[in-house]
Amino acid sequence: MTKRILLIVSGGIAAYKSLELVRLLRKRGLAVRAVLTESAEKFVTPLSLGVLTEDHVYGDMFDLKEEREIGHIQLSRQADLVVVAPATANILAKMASGIADDLATTLLLATDKTVLVVPAMNVRMWHHAATQRNIARLHADGVHVMEPDSGEMACGEFGKGRLPDPEAIAGRVEALLARPRADDPLSGQPDFEGPDASLAGRHVLVTAGPTHEPIDPVRYIANRSSGKQGFAIAAAAVRAGARVTLVAGPVHLPTPAGVARVDVQTAREMLAAVEAALPADAAIMVAAVADWRTADASGQKIKKDGLGKPTPLSLVENPDILATLGKHEKRPALLVGFAAETEKVAEHAQSKLTRKGADWIVANDVSGDVMGGERNSVHIISSTGIESWEDLPKDAVASRLIEKVAHALSPRTD
Ligand code: CTP
């Protein structure tokens, strides 16, 4: 059945990006119904949103005609997910205090559905104690909050507060819709992203990215790993309340908020950083560690010999970090490896599970554009069998995996 999004657009300069968001949500097969606050109408017109949503755009609560056609309570309940994007400091403050003085805020107070807010505002407004207090309150109330991006702002200042890329918002929407209903905060279960989240008090260790193994001072052996999946997993673990250490190979990615990041270059440095970070409750080894390094990296740049005979490279195997943890005296209670395979995905992952002493192997087929791409299609292999997930954005894979980790670590109550 078609999933329905109630999109509330509040009035900031980023409001125009809601049009692109609607387009991306519709492209994913979702139905979108939009509500504009009064100030949002100054930035984006009901007409343009109406054309893109192919639906009526709601604005004024006291429009009696609308109230007769569809009550505001009903409007807030007909959706599968409520998204506020962009969410201004003003609407966040109202939501945090339960103020309902227009249609948008009334719907937000009346809804029984999961709510995702995507803040966008000036950097100083974002860092203001009042906004941060409101964000913490919303987290505690079970509202899902996306972190704003950093960069140059419309007002000319630089910093955190930009609306995340609409593609990332659409990915997060998809991830939330993919979650089982039992995780909905209002269905009596603890919210996965709030402070009572199931990874609160846990230490999660994540490795990500490639390693670079030097050949000489200017050359190295590397691979195509972008680090995106590992970084998304670290961010999801923070959202779930964990203390997160991210050991990252050389990648150009910003550190997710709340993550303790340790940057390394080589496999041996990665192993040392991982061991230094122990003990951990769960370790998720996403890094694409180079299997080999040169036996002795040259101290000087290797020159051509002028005779057309290349200098042979002699390689030695790198330590296997996952396998080392598998038999470590401080082995994490849950040890998860990744397997990048181009063929016989499940079979190879199964043998890696036993060989490396992991609890799960997340296997992905890297014959396509997974490395560096935005989506991933994975199979989770454990001693109890295989679970295959549909093709998902890397953010969604991260959220689901962290949810699974949280369940595995939580004490059984039955
Ligand atoms: N891994 C590791 N240290 C290494 C090599 C791999 O910790 N030196 C981890 C990766 O982080 C990943 C898992 O082992 O979690 C599988 O990595 P992969 O490269 O697919 O496996 P390999 O052992 O290299 O097997 P092969 O190259 O034969 O597929």
Boltz pocket constraint, residues with backbone or C-beta under 6 A from the ligand:
constraints:
  - pocket:
      binder: B
      contacts: [[A, 207], [A, 267], [A, 285], [A, 286], [A, 287], [A, 288], [A, 289], [A, 290], [A, 291], [A, 318], [A, 319], [A, 320], [A, 321], [A, 322], [A, 323], [A, 336], [A, 337], [A, 338], [A, 339], [A, 340], [A, 341], [A, 352]]
      max_distance: 6.0
